[in-house]
């Protein structure tokens, strides 16, 4: 178990380390200049008394303050409390298409941004269920295993974007099979997969995968994002500027079209329902109602330990150190 909510934030430890190295370098530079100016013993007597000690304390406060702020960003988990939640008995995997076609702009600002907005709303509505996240393009990978901590699933979803799965293509069938493997160990009798994609599959046979899902009792609810008319796929440079549109081998602009027929077939085979994404996101209400209608068991109340993010403690300490460093005058207090 990690003892920090956001361990990736420890990259900010380079800030206090940099301040410490810079302080040592500045100290060596001052010593070198003093030696150039003359006798260091005489020069030290001419300098304000206690100057070197005050400078050390200022440097210590700066480094300690930045260190505490870095720890606060990582979110130290200290202590826990019992939290009651109502378990709905649903195991839901959310599979997100991260292929290049999700950069198409028939939704603003693009399909991927709109998809994450919709799925974020869905996760919030699934409190009490076990939720997992799958990202897929040319292959599929579980980004967040099934968990009752929907806030953790939401944080993982926020990190997913076009290119999360570097292999090009759109393997819907592979996403379904990954969900099947992840749901086999689930305790719930209600195994569900919400599949958000433009439906353009590349040789992964989603219909055959859907037939495999039927044996597990997995119901698939595809949400098609895009338009049947299609939209060109923009291409961007390293600075994020659009440089043109994706073209095929013959030089023609590639149009990414919503393949509703495949998605409808997958939903029908597994007993799920197909929804087309809209700009207003109204389909999320219909989707949630369809998912909750499957639950026949009474909700169960359970208790679990939730670790407390005590970022306030190192944050307050860090601000205090930095404030003290500002209060210490380098040349000392003048007598009144």
VMD Tcl script that draws the C-alpha trace (Angstrom):
set ca {
  {0.00 0.00 0.00}
  {1.16 3.54 -0.75}
  {1.28 5.90 2.21}
  {0.69 8.87 -0.07}
  {-2.38 9.73 -2.15}
  {-0.34 11.14 -5.06}
  {3.17 9.62 -4.96}
  {3.90 10.98 -8.45}
  {4.01 14.46 -6.87}
  {7.34 13.53 -5.27}
  {8.88 14.85 -8.47}
  {8.63 18.22 -6.70}
  {11.34 17.05 -4.29}
  {13.72 18.41 -6.89}
  {12.68 21.91 -5.72}
  {14.14 21.66 -2.16}
  {17.09 19.69 -3.53}
  {17.74 22.46 -6.05}
  {17.44 25.10 -3.32}
  {19.94 23.19 -1.15}
  {22.47 22.84 -4.00}
  {22.02 26.50 -4.96}
  {22.61 27.54 -1.33}
  {25.87 25.55 -1.16}
  {27.01 27.06 -4.45}
  {26.24 30.60 -3.22}
  {28.19 29.92 0.00}
  {31.24 28.77 -1.95}
  {31.00 31.82 -4.22}
  {30.94 34.20 -1.23}
  {33.97 32.50 0.31}
  {35.85 32.75 -2.99}
  {35.07 36.46 -3.34}
  {36.13 37.17 0.25}
  {39.50 35.51 -0.41}
  {39.96 37.70 -3.48}
  {39.22 40.91 -1.59}
  {41.78 40.43 1.15}
  {42.31 38.89 4.56}
  {39.17 36.91 5.39}
  {39.63 37.36 9.14}
  {39.58 41.14 8.84}
  {36.65 41.08 6.39}
  {34.60 38.88 8.70}
  {35.11 41.40 11.52}
  {33.83 44.16 9.23}
  {30.68 42.25 8.32}
  {27.53 42.51 10.50}
  {27.79 40.16 13.50}
  {26.01 36.81 13.09}
  {25.57 37.27 9.33}
  {26.70 33.74 8.41}
  {24.41 32.18 11.04}
  {21.39 34.13 9.79}
  {22.13 33.12 6.22}
  {22.27 29.46 7.27}
  {18.94 29.76 9.05}
  {17.37 31.49 6.03}
  {18.64 28.73 3.75}
  {17.40 26.03 6.14}
  {13.92 27.59 6.30}
  {13.70 27.78 2.51}
  {14.75 24.17 1.99}
  {12.56 22.86 4.83}
  {9.58 24.88 3.59}
  {9.89 23.56 0.02}
  {10.33 20.01 1.35}
  {7.14 20.27 3.40}
  {5.22 21.67 0.42}
  {6.38 18.74 -1.76}
  {5.17 16.30 0.92}
  {1.83 18.16 1.06}
  {1.42 17.78 -2.72}
  {1.98 14.01 -2.36}
  {-0.88 13.84 0.16}
  {0.37 11.89 3.21}
  {-2.20 9.33 4.35}
  {-2.19 9.38 8.15}
  {-4.89 7.73 10.20}
  {-8.16 6.30 8.96}
  {-11.85 6.33 9.72}
  {-14.65 3.85 9.21}
  {-16.93 4.84 6.35}
  {-20.28 3.21 5.64}
  {-21.31 2.72 2.06}
  {-24.25 1.04 0.41}
  {-23.03 -1.63 -1.97}
  {-25.30 -1.84 -4.99}
  {-23.99 -5.20 -6.14}
  {-22.82 -3.95 -9.56}
  {-19.37 -4.63 -11.04}
  {-18.86 -2.10 -13.82}
  {-15.86 -1.74 -16.11}
  {-15.66 1.45 -18.15}
  {-13.64 1.03 -21.36}
  {-12.42 4.23 -23.04}
  {-11.26 4.40 -26.65}
  {-7.91 6.26 -26.74}
  {-7.16 5.80 -30.44}
  {-6.15 8.68 -32.70}
  {-9.69 8.95 -34.10}
  {-10.84 10.24 -30.70}
  {-9.15 13.56 -31.61}
  {-11.88 14.18 -34.21}
  {-13.72 17.41 -33.44}
  {-17.37 16.58 -34.14}
  {-17.68 17.09 -30.36}
  {-16.03 20.11 -28.78}
  {-13.19 20.36 -28.07}
  {-12.84 16.75 -29.33}
  {-14.30 13.28 -28.85}
  {-11.88 12.31 -26.10}
  {-12.54 15.36 -23.94}
  {-16.29 14.88 -24.31}
  {-15.98 11.16 -23.52}
  {-14.06 11.86 -20.29}
  {-16.68 14.42 -19.28}
  {-19.49 11.90 -19.79}
  {-17.67 9.07 -18.02}
  {-16.73 11.30 -15.10}
  {-20.43 12.02 -14.58}
  {-21.18 8.30 -14.86}
  {-18.61 7.33 -12.22}
  {-20.09 9.84 -9.77}
  {-23.51 8.25 -10.31}
  {-22.12 4.76 -9.65}
  {-21.21 5.35 -6.00}
  {-21.75 2.08 -4.13}
  {-20.76 -0.08 -7.11}
  {-17.34 -1.51 -7.89}
  {-15.91 0.44 -10.83}
  {-12.86 -0.21 -12.98}
  {-11.31 1.61 -15.95}
  {-9.90 0.14 -19.18}
  {-8.09 2.11 -21.88}
  {-7.82 0.66 -25.36}
  {-6.49 1.47 -28.81}
  {-4.63 -1.23 -30.78}
  {-4.64 -3.23 -27.55}
  {-6.42 -2.90 -24.20}
  {-5.11 -2.48 -20.66}
  {-6.71 -2.19 -17.21}
  {-5.83 1.25 -15.82}
  {-7.84 0.86 -12.60}
  {-8.99 -2.56 -11.26}
  {-12.48 -2.89 -9.83}
  {-12.74 -0.74 -6.71}
  {-15.43 0.71 -4.48}
  {-13.37 3.93 -4.29}
  {-15.02 5.77 -7.17}
  {-12.90 8.86 -6.48}
  {-9.77 6.81 -7.27}
  {-11.39 5.56 -10.50}
  {-12.22 9.17 -11.39}
  {-8.62 10.25 -10.84}
  {-7.38 7.46 -13.11}
  {-9.90 8.45 -15.77}
  {-8.60 12.04 -15.66}
  {-5.11 10.83 -16.59}
  {-6.27 8.92 -19.68}
  {-5.93 10.62 -23.05}
  {-5.30 9.91 -26.72}
  {-2.02 8.00 -26.83}
  {-2.36 6.39 -23.38}
  {-2.17 3.09 -25.26}
  {0.65 3.69 -27.78}
  {-0.31 0.88 -30.17}
  {-2.39 2.37 -33.03}
  {-5.79 1.03 -34.01}
  {-9.11 0.41 -32.25}
  {-9.44 -3.09 -30.76}
  {-12.94 -3.13 -29.30}
  {-12.90 -6.93 -29.12}
  {-9.72 -6.86 -27.06}
  {-11.29 -4.36 -24.63}
  {-14.25 -6.71 -24.16}
  {-11.95 -9.69 -23.52}
  {-9.88 -7.71 -20.97}
  {-13.13 -6.82 -19.17}
  {-14.15 -10.49 -19.18}
  {-10.88 -11.47 -17.47}
  {-11.22 -8.67 -14.93}
  {-14.82 -9.50 -14.07}
  {-14.43 -13.27 -13.70}
  {-13.17 -12.85 -10.13}
  {-15.96 -10.45 -9.20}
  {-18.47 -11.30 -6.50}
  {-21.42 -9.59 -8.14}
  {-24.07 -11.33 -10.20}
  {-24.36 -8.14 -12.25}
  {-21.31 -7.74 -14.48}
  {-21.45 -4.75 -16.80}
  {-19.20 -3.09 -19.37}
  {-19.74 0.50 -20.49}
  {-17.90 0.87 -23.78}
  {-17.27 4.38 -25.08}
  {-15.90 4.44 -28.62}
  {-16.54 5.60 -32.18}
  {-17.01 1.94 -33.12}
  {-14.35 1.76 -35.83}
  {-12.80 -1.60 -35.04}
  {-9.63 -2.88 -36.66}
  {-9.65 -6.68 -36.89}
  {-10.36 -7.58 -33.20}
  {-13.81 -9.12 -33.95}
  {-15.96 -7.39 -31.28}
  {-18.99 -9.52 -32.17}
  {-17.10 -12.75 -31.38}
  {-15.87 -11.16 -28.12}
  {-19.46 -10.23 -27.26}
  {-20.47 -13.88 -27.68}
  {-17.74 -14.80 -25.17}
  {-19.16 -12.20 -22.78}
  {-22.59 -13.87 -22.90}
  {-21.13 -16.97 -21.21}
  {-20.03 -14.85 -18.23}
  {-23.32 -13.01 -18.03}
  {-21.57 -9.77 -18.96}
  {-23.89 -7.13 -20.37}
  {-22.34 -4.49 -22.61}
  {-23.62 -0.93 -22.90}
  {-21.85 0.82 -25.78}
  {-21.93 4.61 -26.02}
  {-21.14 5.70 -29.57}
  {-19.31 9.01 -29.85}
  {-19.08 10.61 -33.27}
  {-21.31 11.00 -36.30}
  {-22.24 8.53 -39.07}
  {-21.22 11.20 -41.61}
  {-17.69 11.17 -40.25}
  {-15.11 13.76 -39.28}
  {-11.47 14.20 -40.34}
  {-8.82 13.32 -37.75}
  {-6.56 16.30 -36.96}
  {-2.81 15.85 -36.62}
  {-0.85 17.98 -34.11}
  {2.83 18.81 -33.67}
  {4.77 18.60 -30.39}
  {3.59 22.11 -29.42}
  {-0.06 21.15 -29.86}
  {-0.59 23.10 -33.08}
  {-2.69 21.45 -35.76}
  {-0.59 20.69 -38.81}
  {-3.26 19.06 -40.97}
  {-5.40 15.95 -41.10}
  {-4.61 12.26 -41.18}
  {-4.37 10.84 -44.70}
  {-4.37 7.32 -46.10}
  {-1.75 5.81 -48.39}
  {-3.35 7.39 -51.45}
  {-3.22 10.85 -49.89}
  {-6.95 11.13 -49.18}
  {-8.10 12.64 -45.88}
  {-9.28 9.89 -43.51}
  {-12.86 10.31 -42.28}
  {-13.61 8.73 -38.88}
  {-17.23 7.55 -38.94}
  {-19.37 6.23 -36.09}
  {-20.03 2.50 -36.68}
  {-23.36 2.16 -34.89}
  {-24.22 -1.16 -36.48}
  {-21.39 -3.02 -34.75}
  {-22.09 -1.37 -31.40}
  {-25.80 -2.15 -31.61}
  {-25.03 -5.79 -32.44}
  {-22.68 -6.08 -29.44}
  {-25.32 -4.61 -27.13}
  {-28.08 -6.83 -28.49}
  {-26.02 -10.03 -28.16}
  {-25.25 -9.40 -24.48}
  {-28.59 -7.99 -23.37}
  {-27.34 -4.45 -23.01}
  {-28.45 -1.21 -24.67}
  {-26.78 1.10 -27.16}
  {-26.65 4.87 -26.64}
  {-25.41 7.60 -28.94}
  {-23.45 10.38 -27.23}
  {-24.96 13.85 -27.47}
  {-23.57 17.31 -26.80}
  {-25.83 17.69 -23.73}
  {-24.89 14.34 -22.17}
  {-28.55 13.44 -21.58}
  {-27.81 9.82 -22.47}
  {-25.97 9.39 -19.14}
  {-29.32 9.59 -17.31}
  {-30.75 6.86 -19.53}
  {-27.60 4.76 -19.13}
  {-27.65 5.00 -15.32}
  {-31.33 4.03 -15.24}
  {-30.56 0.99 -17.41}
  {-27.69 -0.07 -15.15}
  {-29.65 0.36 -11.92}
  {-32.63 -1.52 -13.34}
  {-30.46 -4.64 -13.48}
  {-29.97 -4.63 -9.72}
  {-32.47 -6.90 -8.08}
  {-30.75 -7.53 -4.75}
  {-31.19 -5.27 -1.77}
  {-28.36 -2.89 -1.13}
  {-25.88 -4.09 1.45}
  {-24.27 -1.78 3.97}
  {-20.58 -2.32 4.61}
  {-17.88 -0.54 6.55}
  {-14.39 0.05 5.25}
  {-11.34 2.02 6.33}
  {-10.72 5.23 4.42}
  {-7.27 6.70 4.94}
  {-7.20 10.41 5.65}
  {-5.19 12.76 3.43}
  {-3.43 15.01 5.96}
  {-1.87 17.39 3.44}
  {-2.86 20.32 5.69}
  {-0.14 19.48 8.25}
  {2.93 19.66 5.99}
  {1.32 22.52 4.05}
  {0.97 24.62 7.19}
  {4.49 23.70 8.33}
  {5.93 24.56 4.92}
  {4.25 27.97 4.86}
  {5.49 28.60 8.41}
  {9.10 27.78 7.47}
  {8.97 30.04 4.39}
  {7.41 32.86 6.43}
  {10.10 32.58 9.13}
  {12.74 32.66 6.39}
  {11.28 35.94 5.15}
  {11.23 37.41 8.67}
  {14.91 36.76 9.36}
  {16.82 39.86 8.22}
  {20.12 39.05 6.55}
  {21.93 42.02 8.10}
  {20.35 41.76 11.55}
  {17.87 43.91 13.41}
  {18.79 47.54 13.78}
  {18.81 48.77 17.37}
  {15.94 51.13 18.13}
}
mol new
graphics top color blue
foreach p $ca { graphics top sphere $p radius 0.5 }
foreach p [lrange $ca 0 end-1] q [lrange $ca 1 end] { graphics top cylinder $p $q radius 0.2 }
display resetview
